[in-house]
């Protein structure tokens, strides 16, 4: 097979008219040749850190959408499904991914459960990590979010890193805001990357200490603008990722969109493409071709080098997408789950109280971090209720793995004026998380999730919409486009109820993520990420 176009040679920083010859899935020759084809040929894009589960799609369905945007491979942490199903969930993702022509590179989840302060569906210990790291299907030890465990020399945490080192596979980091001597100790343990930087100074310090920084722009956490000015001087040690990408956003774009934004800022095209296409391959020893002779034929054809409109995507020499159409075929998959909870009653969500001030989670647009603020509660008949006027709404986390009393807190900036929204996509343990305007609506939303053994939903009286997620309670059994359309409908309903957040369900899914400070809620109670300990709802004045 022969492909002609303007060949983008990132290694030699050159663009020239040429032709590529392909046989048996490999590039046999790349030669200069005069012709009239003005399209550009370049290596495929790589997402350097993503949880496929956050797209609410199995890997085979994720691949269908990703290839239309020129993505040929991912560095994928199956941490979410592992928290529900353990090692079986990791193997489920690997085997499903093998059924399609796409290059998934899975890691071994390092923190299952993420902390001891929440209830997960499974545990992955250091012996499990030993088994996983020995597998050729595992490319790295996934994000070590238990950075306190590293800093305080937790033996189980250090054993996991030792197994990664033993098999000569890198260890990813996860340490938002970590600076100074603690950061140096974290890196010295063998941590090589971080995708959690949210300020320029933090990322610059981590780069100066030898860490690779992955610029994240997902559906909830958006750090591109804060970090991208590091590119000119540090592009050799930077990559792009989405981390968490909801299906409606994946329909629109992927890493190609980040390249377009970087180029629009005037950054050197070769530096941008090195981050997007080259650096992940070398750091993670990926099985991905880089548009060189003898490489596997993994490359894309784009219309231009400013908006990166993808015309064709090739993986192993196979045309897998063209002009927005994916050629990846449907594959059958099972729907394993782990949902063991009965319906709740509105009374289960009542909160007694007479505190003058309560701790409130302040959700922040485009960030995973939150603030702890102190507000006067709205009390009715001795119960603390949602204060709709001041946007201080009741939030609950319900254990999905066994019967337990719901944990209750209050949250600001969701903006709901009526109804409730809920989901069983709740990082990292994926219990049920809900925010609502009153206990009846909160209970109805939770019970709708329980009835469907997982999903995201919006309710308002007799009106409700749900996207069922029967695979582990976090993944759809529908194709990517159908899942994306349903998600858009539910997202629109949440906004019609008053939410002013750009991605209310994605933001909601991180409000139980204890390893990102400051104030979060697990199924066991209100938690201070700064103190790394439970805290009270009421504030002592």
C-alpha positions, -999 to 999 in steps of 0.1 A, spaced: 0 0 0 12 35 -9 2 68 9 13 102 -5 12 135 13 33 161 31 53 141 56 58 156 90 91 144 103 90 154 140 124 140 148 143 160 121 119 190 124 111 188 87 80 187 64 84 174 29 64 160 0 68 122 0 53 87 -1 51 59 24 51 22 15 34 -2 38 35 -40 38 21 -64 65 13 -35 88 47 -20 88 64 9 70 89 -4 45 100 29 31 95 67 34 108 86 4 107 122 -9 84 124 -39 69 153 -58 31 152 -61 0 173 -57 -13 159 -24 -14 188 1 -26 168 31 -2 161 60 9 128 73 21 125 109 23 100 138 -10 94 156 -20 112 188 -16 96 222 -36 103 254 -8 100 280 -32 94 309 -69 84 308 -94 64 326 -113 48 298 -142 41 323 -148 78 326 -160 79 290 -187 55 303 -176 32 275 -159 -2 273 -125 1 255 -138 -13 222 -165 15 221 -140 41 233 -117 32 204 -145 39 178 -148 75 189 -111 81 196 -98 71 161 -120 97 143 -99 123 161 -66 107 152 -59 90 185 -42 57 179 -32 48 215 -37 55 251 -20 51 285 -49 38 304 -54 34 341 -82 9 348 -83 22 384 -121 29 383 -132 -6 374 -106 -21 397 -122 -3 426 -154 -21 418 -142 -55 406 -105 -58 415 -80 -76 393 -109 -91 373 -119 -56 362 -83 -49 350 -83 -81 329 -118 -73 316 -105 -40 302 -74 -56 287 -93 -84 270 -120 -62 256 -94 -38 242 -76 -66 224 -107 -72 203 -103 -40 183 -75 -24 162 -64 2 188 -34 4 210 -45 4 246 -16 3 271 -30 -5 305 -14 1 339 -17 -17 372 -39 4 395 -17 12 425 -43 24 450 -74 1 453 -90 13 474 -76 48 471 -78 53 509 -89 34 540 -115 61 546 -140 48 520 -157 16 510 -146 1 477 -157 -32 460 -122 -47 460 -86 -45 472 -54 -48 451 -24 -54 473 13 -56 466 11 -93 457 -16 -85 431 6 -57 418 34 -83 415 12 -105 394 0 -76 372 34 -61 367 47 -94 354 22 -94 326 33 -81 292 -1 -65 289 7 -41 318 30 -12 309 33 8 341 23 12 377 -6 36 375 -9 69 395 4 66 430 -22 88 446 -14 77 481 14 102 483 11 103 521 19 66 520 51 73 501 61 102 523 56 82 555 73 50 541 42 28 541 57 -7 535 28 -19 513 30 13 491 67 10 487 64 -27 478 42 -18 449 67 7 436 95 -18 440 76 -43 418 73 -17 391 111 -11 394 118 -48 394 100 -52 360 116 -20 347 82 -3 342 76 34 351 54 46 380 30 74 375 24 101 401 -6 119 415 3 146 439 -16 178 435 1 208 451 30 187 465 61 210 467 95 213 484 111 185 504 80 162 504 80 164 466 116 155 465 110 124 487 80 114 465 101 116 433 131 98 449 108 68 456 106 63 418 77 84 408 82 97 372 52 118 362 24 140 374 -9 149 357 -23 168 387 -4 201 385 -28 230 386 -3 260 388 26 270 366 50 272 396 41 237 408 46 221 374 79 241 369 92 228 402 83 192 393 100 195 359 131 210 375 133 179 397 132 155 368 95 147 367 76 146 335 45 168 336 13 157 317 -9 186 307 -45 177 315 -76 190 298 -106 167 306 -143 172 310 -139 184 346 -103 192 353 -89 218 329 -52 227 334 -42 235 298 -42 273 302 -23 272 335 5 250 322 9 254 285 34 283 287 59 257 300 59 241 265 87 261 248 114 253 274 101 219 287 84 202 257 108 172 259 95 163 293 58 171 288 28 152 274 -9 158 269 -38 139 285 -75 141 292 -76 120 324 -114 118 324 -134 124 292 -172 121 291 -187 106 260 -203 138 247 -169 156 248 -152 126 232 -176 129 202 -163 164 197 -126 160 200 -96 146 218 -58 152 218 -62 169 184 -80 197 201 -52 204 225 -27 205 196 -49 230 178 -51 252 209 -13 251 214 -5 259 178 -30 288 179 -10 303 208 20 304 184 40 275 198 64 256 176 45 229 157 73 203 162 74 209 199 36 205 202 36 173 182 65 158 202 43 162 233 13 147 216 28 119 196 64 111 206 71 115 243 46 90 256 60 62 234 95 65 248 85 71 284 61 41 286 79 19 260 47 18 239 40 -5 210 33 24 187 49 34 154 63 69 150 64 73 112 98 58 107 109 30 84 104 -5 100 79 10 125 43 -3 126 21 18 104 4 39 130 -2 74 116 -28 99 106 -36 122 77 -48 157 85 -60 185 63 -38 211 79 -15 218 108 -36 244 126 -70 228 134 -58 192 128 -89 181 110 -84 143 108 -90 128 73 -77 93 80 -64 72 108 -42 41 103 -33 16 130 -10 -13 120 -15 -2 84 -53 -6 86 -76 23 78 -97 26 110 -113 60 104 -120 83 75 -137 117 74 -153 113 108 -165 77 102 -151 49 123 -145 15 108 -139 -3 141 -166 -30 143 -189 -39 172 -177 -66 196 -198 -84 221 -190 -78 258 -203 -90 292 -218 -67 319 -202 -77 352 -214 -57 382 -211 -53 420 -243 -36 434 -256 -49 467 -278 -22 482 -316 -19 488 -337 12 481 -336 40 506 -363 62 523 -363 100 525 -358 98 562 -324 82 556 -312 115 544 -323 137 573 -297 156 593 -303 167 629 -285 199 639 -285 232 656 -249 244 647 -244 281 641 -220 273 612 -214 241 591 -186 231 569 -196 233 532 -178 218 502 -172 246 477 -170 230 442 -149 249 417 -155 251 380 -129 232 360 -111 219 391 -110 187 411 -98 205 442 -124 221 465 -125 246 493 -138 243 528 -161 272 536 -182 278 567 -218 289 563 -249 294 584 -272 263 579 -309 265 570 -327 246 598 -363 235 597 -380 215 625 -346 207 639 -333 194 606 -306 209 584 -320 212 549 -309 224 515 -307 262 513 -317 267 477 -316 305 478 -280 306 490 -270 275 469 -260 254 498 -274 220 488 -275 187 506 -252 161 493 -250 124 502 -228 94 494 -245 60 497 -225 28 500 -234 6 470 -215 -25 482 -235 -32 514 -262 -17 536 -251 14 555 -264 47 566 -258 74 539 -232 100 547 -244 136 545 -227 169 538 -235 202 521 -221 217 489 -220 250 471 -220 260 434 -241 232 420 -269 258 416 -299 234 415 -332 252 421 -353 220 420 -349 182 418 -317 163 422 -289 147 403 -271 115 412 -246 89 398 -227 57 407 -197 72 388 -180 86 420 -142 85 421 -126 64 433 -148 38 450 -179 45 429 -205 46 456 -237 65 448 -233 103 451 -262 127 450 -269 164 453 -305 177 456 -329 203 468 -349 182 492 -348 147 508 -376 132 486 -358 142 454 -325 130 468 -340 97 477 -358 93 443 -325 99 425 -306 74 446 -333 47 442 -333 52 404 -296 45 404 -301 14 426 -330 1 404 -307 3 373 -277 -12 391 -257 19 382 -260 50 361 -263 88 362 -296 105 365 -316 137 369 -350 138 387 -376 164 392 -409 151 406 -424 126 381 -398 136 354 -366 117 353 -338 108 329 -312 81 334 -282 67 315 -279 31 328 -243 19 334 -246 -19 339 -209 -27 334 -196 -24 370 -221 4 376 -198 28 357 -199 18 320 -227 18 295 -237 -12 274 -245 10 245 -223 23 217 -204 56 220 -227 77 200 -259 65 218 -242 69 252 -230 104 242 -265 115 231 -281 101 264 -255 119 284 -262 152 266 -299 148 274 -293 142 311 -267 170 312 -292 194 297 -318 183 322 -294 190 351 -288 225 337 -326 230 333 -329 223 370 -306 252 376 -270 239 376 -246 265 363 -216 241 361 -202 233 327 -201 196 335 -223 190 366 -220 152 365 -183 151 360 -179 176 388 -203 155 410 -182 124 403 -151 140 420 -168 152 452 -161 119 468 -124 118 457 -106 120 490 -71 122 477 -77 156 461 -81 183 488 -97 199 505 -132 190 517 -148 158 502 -174 133 513 -170 95 514 -196 69 523 -180 70 558 -182 107 563 -170 142 557 -132 143 550 -105 169 551 -79 162 524 -55 188 540 -56 170 574 -62 136 557 -88 128 584 -125 128 590 -140 161 602 -173 172 617 -202 189 598 -206 214 625 -180 241 631 -169 249 667 -170 287 671 
